[in-house]
């Protein structure tokens, strides 16, 4: 055996004596996670491992690295010192004796990247949720690395996402849940992500500066270079963008172990922000309004006729009559009309509603007219919403007590994720709600009977308000099982599975009162129903009053006619008052009157919610 091999062999023994392969930071660099009985890497790409056993044996991967770092030409970009600069850097910290054996004590390729970017700041970026895109229902997280020559929009964005060109939302959701897409890290300029999230998708963006030292910034960048184009199975709820970014953050500072602190079954983008913030790694969040937010804010003081004019000017030149309307407006109003028109043009271009040539001609002509009006006296103000990192946590346990007609009951509900319309809305989109696996049990005192009241596999409300500029569809999807009361004096509630949907429109008045109207088709399946099913359809009208950041009130009414299968007419009226005592504790009082299957009954109660 050669002297070099002996020296590497001695280095392996030294690594075992110091327990290098079992240290948390080494496991984090390999993306190891603990399962029920064993631990293994969540990375599925064989190119990430030097040892055939690297995915399940961290010591085998360490020894393979020690051997590979000790031979070859480090000037080649494909050499392992250039493929795995973060591993090289950390091994030399743990085993400084290796410096004389390794062919290089740094990665020449990474050094070139470092000199080019000259990073001095890292940001955690959160494009908020966008309800009309299944891949964006919970928002998204990415990292920005800014350098001396790459500030703000020219920064480099580190993004982990599913690699797919799927445009069918339902297919994406199903395949994403089942892990049927490869997920990869990629690095792009931030302005490309701003266009995608803030302009095209109408998503507000929050940015949080990391409290990292220069060395920690470089460590993170090293690991991102290691992960670029390395694929792993992408899972919608757990091994997603938010979870995998935690490994990149862990790489910056040994000992944090954020990925291991995350929930084992689901990791949501906003939960990632809260986890990182709880470890005191983030500064105060900075808000970047989306195009739609900017347009609504700029247009807010305008008269309806002026808003209509700004919308028209975003597609064509003004007519003589419209020029007259402009001349009769104040100077500030004229500026706002043109500024709104310019913002709308960018959306039309991004949505493919006008060609690049049409956009340029109209845009330049509008700018010339706008320039004659002079600069604004002061920049436009955009109201900063509640920081999503300060909203309630996703998991909720609920205890309740009340009366179901003349029967007293207590209730217990557990919801893993995420947000309901009756929850405290601060930090979430008004009119939006996503609940997953919500299970509610009722125990009736008199009958000493425990019943499944409702199980919601998934429930989504998107009550996006329409205005002069945007006309989104409001919609509801609710899939699960619930108890039905089929006949008078029936001692049992009968469980039926259901698919409940709805579509319509919503309006928001003074940013406080949301009013909506929906057409609600629903389908129930149960052996106790005629023909084993019941298809119903009818309207729902409702309103939500957002009293303040801590409380809200709701009122809704719904009627449904059974049109196929079991015949029935159902009418339901609900009202509720919701207020929070703290970030983690929330109260909900409610009353519900139902008329169905030729009988009616009342339910009222008080529920205490605890979020964690």
Secondary structure, DSSP 4 states (H G I P E B T S, - for coil): --HHHHHHHHHHHHHHHTTGGGSHHHHHHTTEEE-SS-EEES---GGG-SSTTTTT-HHHHHHHHHHHTTSS-TTSTTSHHHH-HHHHHHHHHH-GGGGGTSS-SS-HHHHHHHHHH-EEEEEEEEEPP-TTSGGGTT-EEEEEEEETTB-GGGSEEEEEEE------HHHHHHHHHHT-EEEEEEEEEHHHHHIIIIIIS---EEEEEB---HHHHHHHHHHHHHHBT-EEEE-SSSSSHHHHHHHHHHHHSTT--HHHHS-SS---HHHHHHHHHHTT-B---EEE--HHHHHHHHHTTS-HHHHHHHHHHTTSPPPHHHHHHHHTS-HHHHHHHHHHHHHHHHHHHHTTSS-HHHHHHHHHHHHHHHHTT---SSPPP------GGGSPPS-EEEEEEEEETTEEEEEEEEE-EEE-TTS--TTS-TTEEEEEEEEEEEEETTTTEEEEEEEEEEEEEE-PEE-SS--PPEEEEEEEEEEE--STT-SSPEEEEEEEEEEEEEEEETTTEEEEEEE--EEEE-TTSGGGEEEEE-EEEEEEEEEETTEEEEEEEEEEEEEEES--EEEEEEEEEEEESSSSEEEEEEEEEEEETTEEEEEEEEEEEEE-
